[in-house]
Amino acid sequence: MSAVPGRFSLVLHSHLPWLAHHGRWPVGEEWLYQSWAASYLPVAKVLRTLAAEGRSHLLSLGITPVLAAQLDDPHCLAGMHHWLGNWQLRADEAAMAGNLALGAHEHRLAAAALADFEERWRHGGSPVWRELIDAETIELLGGPLAHPFQPLLAPRLRGFQLREGLADARHRWGHTPAGIWAPECGFTPGMETGYADAGVTHFMVDGPALRGDTTLGRPVRDSDVVAFGRDLQVSYRVWSPKSGYPGHGAYRDFHHYDHDTGLKPSRVTGKQVAGPDKAPYDPELAAAAIRTDVEDFVATVRDRLVAESARIGRPALVVAAFDTELFGHWWHEGPQWLEQVLRALPEAGVTVGTLADARADGYVGAPVDLADSSWGSGKDWRVWAGDQVRDLVDLNADVVRLALDTVDKMRVHGGVLRDPVADQLLREAVLTVSSDWAFMVSKDSAAGYARDRAHQHAHAVRELAEALAAGQLAKARQLAAGWYAADGVFPALDARRLAASDTEGPA
């Protein structure tokens, strides 16, 4: 097929909040293991398969530091191995209960996942991703430590989380990301300066932040930091609440479970069909739907590149961006679709590359005065700053102020040696302000769990600060050790690297 002008970039954002040691079912570690089994394992396998065919620069893959930490964590690795074995047993139970087709299908999936995990993942996720990064199969996108909604965060802690997040990537993979996925695509003017200071050259925003004109990356104000926007017309072909591919009747239904085994036996069938009335899942019907949707997506990208290149009078860029967890966890057939699309696009004359490639090759237009924005509802901040979560906004502000003030006092009165109490105080503050808690409350998705988590980490900050203020240093050290047992994420976090209050904005 004849070549079309321009470039297509696929961007995936991989993220879960810190879940280790914080519940198992229905929300907690189970969420991690489901996403690991259904998305991270198969997506990595797809990328390895394509790399073995000599393909490179396939996509830009964001992996948040807090997710990377869990994929390397010994507790999570042991839990994941157990979960995969249990999946296989549940498949056998389904077969013994008379659902032979479901049992056989799930057993094959579980056995393959278990073998893949034991061969490649038992020493953590970092070797898996580093192989793909080193081979230039993917561009790694980094981000702040624990996925805060940055526009609402005190500049000192915002800068600390970003610098530490980039350092965490370098530690795990030997690469410092030049590009990031800004958590929730959240932005407020001035953040571009912080990005430039941290060495970030490009980041993602949602399409409306660029007023829908996403055909080129745009430098932000007078900086050299480039914002790339998600093309909604193309992205929504895949992930739209009303008409996206995962809603096709042949695909496996995400919401309906077999309550005895926890497996998903049905296909979507129809959007108005109740769970018990849905037809059994049929992999062959799903495979045919995948082929149709791959063809549709390739045609959509081709048409968009041709039209946008003609409109702007130069080769255009089309960026489609999704959560990685869509592929496999939410959309069972997503990894198969992804593999076929990444083969089909070049065959259809579409040049595929990463965001770094687009920046290097000049897919950059005029500067833009980027305004407050996100990729949430309304494309503003309502999900993370609306009335529904006003209590969490206030909680975050109080906790951050207390944590920074306490660390500053420790710096003034203390020595120059690393202090595990200061480290844990800052670690708990970082976990308190995760954007996930407000998102889950605003979307009424395990809202109780989210509020509990935010308040639990806030309590840890207050408890440590009170002990320090009372001069109870032995108690503070004991408390810090206890909290570290549950929240030992980012062991390299060092409070001494927090910028002094007179050098990086107000607390």
Buried (B, 14 or more C-beta within 10 A) or exposed (E): EEEBBBBBBBBBBBBBBBBBBBBBEEBBBBBBBBBBBBBBBBBBBBBBEBBEEEBBBBBBBBBBBBBBBBBBBEEBBEBBBEBBEEBBEBBBBBBEEEBEBBBBBBBEBBBEBBEBBEEBBEEBBBBBBBBBBEBBBBBBBBBBBBBBBBBBBBBBBBBBBBBBBBBBBEBBBEBBBBBBBBBBBBBBEEBBBBBBEBEBBBBBBBBBBBEEBBBBBBBBBEBBBBBBBBBBBBBBBBBEEEEBBBBBBBBBBBEBBBEEBBBBBBBBBEEEBEEEEBBEBBBEBBEEBBEEBBBEBBEBBBEBBBEBBEEBEBBBBBBBBBBBBBBBBBBBBBBBBBBBBBBBBBEBBBBBBBBBBBBEEEBBBEBBEBEBBBBBEEBBBBBBBBEBBEBBBEBBBBBBBBBBBBBBBBBEEBEEEEBBBBBBBBBBBBBBBBBBBBBBBBBEEBBEBBBBBBBBBBBBBBBBBBBBEEEEEEBBBEBBEEBBEBBBBBEEBBBBEBBEBEEBBEB
